[in-house]
Amino acid sequence: MKRGGKLYLIYRIVFLLALLISWPYLVLRALIGGHGLKERLGIWDFVPDGRKTIWFHAASMGELKVIATILPRLNEIIPDIRIVITTITKTGKKMAGKLFPSADIYYLPLDTIFAVNMVKRKIRPVLLVLVETEIWPVLIKQLKKKGVKIVIVNGRISRESFRFYKIFKFLFSSVLQSVDLLMAQTDSDCKRFIELGALPSSVGVHGNTKFDQALIRDIKPSAKELVDFINEEDKFVFIAGSVRAGEIMEVIKAIYDIRRDINNIKTIIAPRHMKDSKLVEKSLKSFNISYIKRTGLQRAGDIENPVLVLDTMGELGGLYRFADLAFVGGSFEPLGGHDPLEPASAGCMVCFGPYMDNSRVFADLLVQSGGAVYVKNGRELAHLVKEVSADKKIAEVMGEKARQTVVSGSGISKRIAQKLVELI
């Protein structure tokens, strides 16, 4: 037996041992929390109806959003197709049900031959589509053995993940060689997959669906009181979005510095997590900065307050279209940074701190196109806001460049859908 085959056997044995050890816990979770033990064992209530079936798997909300950009394009080409979507978590399954009401939603079966084969015989998929880095050895090898085409879309491997996968290269090499088409996000991802053993002929750079996600994002209309607060004539609008706890003070210091020199500015600070709203308020009070909370915005006289704490969920995305400049949070500390494409797609000039590792490709692309800038700290952020607010034309030009960058990178989901159809 080759080394890869031995490692695959060891993986199966270790997985089964881990399953046996954790069995009482899994049963308890299933009984108390409704975590779908039957579905994880491959016991699905799927009833075939004669249509071809494509099986998509997404681990989390991020991967589900990738599927959300591909399925509309796929349905345009082949409307009479049945879609099965699996997730791992209870939250993921609930969200998948909301995003894809016409699809069959299940928990991913355990990565055992028994569970995988149970599902395979039930749904008889023509394609298995895995999103990003969902590499399940038994699932991939068993379905490939049964003649199912295997595809990885929006494929990526971070530097950290690559180091882990490289340790078990002999296992993942044989698994990746079972993949018929691997659509990587970048050249770096492509090279990493090949180094791990993927066949060069099956791997290609196809781009990232996040550009499409940014353009099709379902944004509800902003409430009238929010629009009235922001849309005041001759006011410069600055949004600090998705700010994390450890960088709140740095952002507040910048706001304090800005307000000392500028009067015609409206500022919105949106913490990434609602539990941090109190910390934002405390920090603003420590600098004697008056503010109003979004939840209290309807009170008379609130419209005049220049600082708003967005202590609600789901409203930030709809506000970027009113902003002149947006700061992307999670980037003043080594937290990876959040999505810069969201404000960019709204035609808003963007800035972010140095720690944009999770979105480095997008951040650099926006900077290169002239739609965004890096700022090292709160002092540089304050200086940027002062400079741009003195000449709003700068923000307008850079905001349009940011939007065009997103538009020029879009269309990837349609190309992915076309590739999937070619394999059916």
PyMOL commands that set and color helices and strands:
alter all, ss='L'
color gray80, all
select helices_A, chain A and resi 3-33+37-40+61-77+90-99+113-123+137-145+159-167+169-176+187-195+200-202+210-216+224-230+245-261+274-286+294-296+302-304+316-322+341-345+357-369+378-389+392-408+412-423
alter helices_A, ss='H'
color red, helices_A
select strands_A, chain A and resi 53-57+82-87+104-107+127-131+149-155+181-184+203-205+236-243+265-271+292-293+307-309+325-328+349-352+372-374
alter strands_A, ss='S'
color yellow, strands_A
deselect
rebuild
show_as cartoon
